[in-house]
């Protein structure tokens, strides 16, 4: 979700949201969207399915530009592009430029291994707001083992330098965010990753606890989380302070600190139990578009629920205001999805919105125990 501070402080925006949430009115303002441009990837990350023979038809350039036009008409203020690896698409620059022309805030995620100096300059001409990349270790040995391709660490670092050079050349304020996917193989290296990211020009490092089906293979156990909180987190805080990064609890203690949060995180329920009693407002303000034009609530529900629409046959407005979207909004007031409990992305925004609304629209506080309807 985007610009929640403006949303909660502006009655012309907050009141339509209140009616949509409490009275089942059709949402009037779509604030943000995430578009997964491709399932192709040049890496073979151990925790990720992309790049492993997936060759589904992607949204073509013309259709993608039309989707951006539709987003703008619906009031979308921010769009995030991801993959797969977005830079395998030769039309990425044109897509980014069109979104910027529509005066959207534009962000993207890339492993940066395919970012040349020339491409970095072209992308930054489009006034990108931020670029996110991943460092899964402070050494090639750790990073390349997780990313599945020898030399990927060196190429990502090189891409970060190309980005920093282009940013300095054009005098841009574009942020470079480093995502650190935390798993058994690397969680103890977090302080070193912070220091390396700072040297490479990163403006923030975001810890991202791994989300995979194989809980026992990649996700941290309760014992490991306790070890992290007791032995690693203090060094993380020190490293973040020395590099000028945020020391908010979510950055230092991404698994939580209470006994309940630690237990929940050991089962990859990174929301810490929040959605047992509270609603997620993303379905009223945000949507996710997959590479094949299928539409979901958010990236966490991609493949975990039935798609809510198909842009090959429907307009974006028909999907966002349609029965499938409205039905799942109503359903989630009674029972949140399993994917909700695994997600920590919108926690702060949801808490802020609920405070502004002054009440929770949750009808039943029971935790969802049913599996999502998708595959």
N, C-alpha and C positions, 0 to 999 in steps of 0.2 A: 504494500500500500504506500501511497505517496503523499507527502505534505500534510500529514495529519494535523499538525499545529494550525495550519490555515483552515482545514476542514472544521475542527472543533470550535474555532473562534469566529466562524462566519455563519450566522443564522440561515442565510440563503442556501447554504450547503448542508448544514446540520439538520435542519427541519425536514427536508425531503428524505434524508437518511433515517430519521426517527420514524417517519411514516412508513417507509419501506420495511423497517425492522419490526415495528410494533403492530402495524395495520396491514401488513402484506401488500402494500402499494408497490407498484413497479419502480425499481431504482431509477433515479433520474441522471445520476452522474457516475460515469466510469472514470476512476482516477488514474489507474495504472494497468499495464498489461505486460506479460512476459511472452515472448515469441521464441520458440525453439526452432531455429532456422533449418537445422539439419540433424540427422542421426549419424552422419558420417564423422569419423574422427581419425586423426593420424597417430593417436596413442592407443594403448591397450591397458588402461588402468585396471588394477586388480579388483576394485570395488565397483566397477562401472560396466554396463552392458553395451554402451555405444562404441562404435568402431569394430564390432565383432560380427561382420557379415550383414549388418542391417543395410538394406538398399531400398527402403520404402520411398515412393515418390514424394518429393518435397514440394512445398508451395513455390511456384515459379515467381520470377521477378515481378511481372506485371500484377499478378494476384496479390503478392506481398505488398506492393505499393498501394493497391486498392484497399487492402485491409488497413493499412496505416491511415488512409483517408477516412475510412469508416470509424476508426478509433478516434480520430480528431473530432469528427462530427458528434460522437458520443461524449465528448468532453475530456478524453484521456489526456493527462498531463505528463505522463512518463511512460516510456517503453524500454524494456530490457531485452536484449538479444542474447541467446545462448545456443548451445548445441548439445551433443556432438561438439565439434570444433567449428565455430562460425567462419574461420578464415579459410576453410576449404571451399567456401562459396566465393566465386570471383565477382559476384554482384553485391558483396557486403557493403562496399563503399557507397554504392548507389542507394541501397536500402537505408543506411545510416544517414546519408545526406538528405533523403526525402523526409525522414522522421524529424530531423533537425529543422528542415524548411517549414514543417508544420508546427514549429515552436514547441515541440515536446522535449522534455528532458530525456536524453538518450544515454543509456549505459549498456555495457556488454561484458560478457565473460569469454575469455580465450586463454588457451595455454601459452600463447605468444610464441610458440616454436616456429610459426610460419610468418611472423611479423618482420618484414624487411624495413630498412630505413625509409624507402620510398612509400611503402604502404602506411607506415606510421604517420608520415607527414600528411598523406591524403586523408586519413581518418581524422586527424586532429583539425583539419580545415573545417570539418563539419561540427565543431563545437561539442564534441563528446563531453558528457559530464563526468563519467568515471569509467574505468576499465578494471575488471577483476581478473586476476590470474591465480594460479595455484603453485605453492611451494609445499611439498609434502616431506621435506627434510632439508637440512642445511648442507648436505653433501650429496654428490651425485650417486653415491652408493645407496643411500636411503631413498632418495627421490626417484631414481630410475627404476629401482625394484618395484616401487608402488605404481609408477606410471607405465611400466611394461616395455619401454623402449630405451635402449642404451643411447646416451647422448641427449636425452630430453631435458635434463637439468641444465646442461650447458646452453642449449638453444633457448630455454625459457629465460635464463639470466641475460642472454644476449638480447632477447626481445624486450626485456624490461629496460635495458640500456638504450635500445633504439627508441622506445617510447619516451624515456626521460630526455633524450636528445631532441626529439621532435617537439616535445612540450616546451623545452627551454627555447628552442629556435622560434616558436610561434608565440611565446609568452602566454601560453594557456595555463589555466588553473585546473585542468583535468586531473582528477584524483586517480591514483593507482592503488588499488586495494589488493592485498594478498589474502587468499583463502587458504587456510591450513586444515585439511581434512584429518581429523584426529582419529587414530585407530591404534591397535595394539603395537604395530610395528614402528610407530613414530611419536607417540604422545610425549615421550620424555625429551624429545628434541625441540619442543615448542620454544623455549627461551632462545635457542640458537637460531631458529627460523625467524624470530622477531628481529634479532640483530642483523641477520643477512638481508631481510626485506628492507630494513631502514637504509642499509648501505646501497641498495639498488634503487632507491627513490620511492619506495612505497609510502603512502600517506596513512595507511592503517593495515592491521593484520586481524583477520576475523577467524577465530577458531570455529570449525564446523564438525561436530561429532559425526562419525560415519553413519550413514543410513543404508543398511543392506539387509537382505533376508537372512544371511548366514550370521546370526548373532554371535555364535561361539568362535567364528573365524576372525572377524575384524573388529567387532565392537568390544569396548572395554568391559571387563567384568566389574562387579561391585568392589572387589579387592583392588583392582587396578585404579578405579576411580578414587577410592580412598587414598591410595598411594599418590596419585596425582595431586589431590587436594592438599595433602600433608607435606609432600616433598618437592613437587614440581611447581605448584601454583605460586609460592613465594618468590621463586626465581623468575617466573613469568611476570609477576608484578614489577619486580626490579628492572627487568629488561624493558618492559613497556614504559616505565618511568624514564629510563635513560634514553629511550628513543623518541620520547614525546608522544606516545600513543595513549589511547584511553585506558584507564584502569577501572572502568565500570565492572561490576561483578560478572556480567555476561561474557566479558572478554577474558577475565582471569579464571573464573570458575564456570566454564560452559556446561558442566554436568550438574551444577547446583551444589549447595553446601549442606542442606538438611538431609536427614536420614531418608525421608520420603523421596526427595529429588534424586539422591544417589541410587536408590532402589529403582525408581522409574527409569533413570538413564541407563542402568545396566540391562534394561530390556528395550533400549532405544526409544523410550518414551520421553523425549527431550523437553516436552512442554511442562514437565514436573507436576503433572496432575491438574494444571490450570483449567483445561477444557472439560474437566469433570463437572464444573459448576459454572462455567462462563462460555460465552459465544465467541466465535471468530467472525469478524465483520468483513473479511475479504470477499465473500460471495456477493456482497452489495457494492463493492468498490473496485474489484480487480478481476481479471481472468487470465487464463493461460491458453495459448494456441500452440499446438504441437506442429511438427514439421510437415505433417500430412493434412493439415487443415482442421483436425479435430480439436474441439474446444473443451476445456475442463475448468474447474474452479480455480485451481492453482497448480504449481508444479508438483506438489506432494500428492495430488490426486491423479496425476497423469498415469494411466495404466492401472490405477487402484480402484477407480469407479468407472461406470459406463460413461462414454463421452456425452456431453450435454448439447452438442451441436456439431455440424460439419460445414465448414465454410466453402466447400466445393458445391454445396446445394442450398445454403442459406446465407443471408446477410448477417453481419455481426449483430446488428440491432435485433434481428429475429431470434438470435441465439440468446443474447444477454437479457432480453425481455420476455423470452419464451417460457413455455410451461415447464420444461426440464429444469431450467435454472430456478424458477420460482418454487417448484416442488422440493428441490433439495435445500433451498433456503428455509422452507417451512420445516422440513425434516430435521435440519440441524438445530432448530430451537428445542426439539425434543431429545435428540440423540446425536452427539457428534460422531464424526467418522473416525475410524482407527487411525487414518493418516493425520488427523488433527493432533492426536496425542503424541505423535512422533515429530512434530514440527515446533521449532522455536523461533521461526522467522518473524512472525508478526506479534509476538507477545507484548512488547512495549506499546505498539500501536493499538492493539486491542484493549489493553488496560486504559489507555488514554481516551479512546472513544467511549468506553463504558462509563468512565467518570463523567464525560461530557453529557452523555445521554441521561445520566442520573439514576439509572436502573438497569437491571439485567433482563433481557427478553427471554432468558432461558425458562422453558416451561417445566422441564424435568431435569433434575440434577444428576440423574443416574448416568454413570459412565457407560459409553458404548462398549458392549462386549461382542457385538456382532461383527463379522468380517465385512469389509467393504464389498460392494457388489461386483466390482471389476475383477479382471484376472489377477 
